[in-house]
Amino acid sequence: MDFRDRHIVVTGGAGALGTAVVSALIEAGAICHVPCHDEAEATRFRLRGHKQIVLTVTGNLADEAAVERLYQGVASLWASIHIAGGFAGGPLRETSVATIRQQIDMNLISCMLCCRAAVKAMTAAGSDAGGRIVNVAARAALEWRSGAGMVAYTASKTAVAALTAALAEEVAKDGILVNAVAPSIMDTPANRQAMPKADYALWPKVEEVAATIAFLASPDNRVTRGAIVPVYGKS
């Protein structure tokens, strides 16, 4: 895949999956715009010094003004990949309204605002260049019953899947292809620490999930839109 000179926003780009995605994209020639929540996150990002990385401290991506500032700073946007989000588990009866709203903000509102800003940027001044949007849902967004014990998270990620399918239809004629991936539990240091007795060999590797995201965001993807692609590995 050839991403030479293409500008791509990757939210959550400093995380485990995000770093794998950014690594694949810059290797293929992309210029990646990576928003970080704060200076500490920006400092931890191991690719921060790369010449094809544009790192910004953006703040909360559920904030409309912050998202608008981010996308106004990107020239000739080709793709926008939305990995940023968060997880909260626990039975619904023990879940506070604050946690429910947090999950909606972190997973749905941030994604929706970034999608909106990306569409505006890709269609600015009557541009017909098109573009690509890739969201990150979750296995529970496709298999609702598996979301027992994490209902707020499941509902917010299911909404991301619905957003993806509806927006894909809305902007298809603009040449913008919108898709999502739905990972199962991925093999990350944090997940290993949280589940020390799990069989890690069954979990998809972040590099494998990143490869699927990179294809969906690439010019090589000419026809796939509205897909919520399972990336489960052997799990």
NORTASUL-V192729 format. One line per field, one symbol per residue. psi: psi as a letter, one per 20 degrees, with the letter a starting at -180 (. if undefined). A space follows every 10 residues. Layout:
BEGIN
psi: ???
END
This chain:
BEGIN
psi: pojpjppppn qjiiaggghg ggghghhjjq opoopqhrhg ghhhoijhjq ijpopqohbo ijpghggggg hhjpplpgqp pnhparppaq qhijpqhggg hgggghhggg ggghgghggg hhjpkkpkhb aqpprocrhi hhnhhijpil ggggghhhhg gggggghghh jgijjppprq qnqapqnqhg hghhmijrnh hiqqqhhghh hgggghirhh oiipqjqnop micj.
END
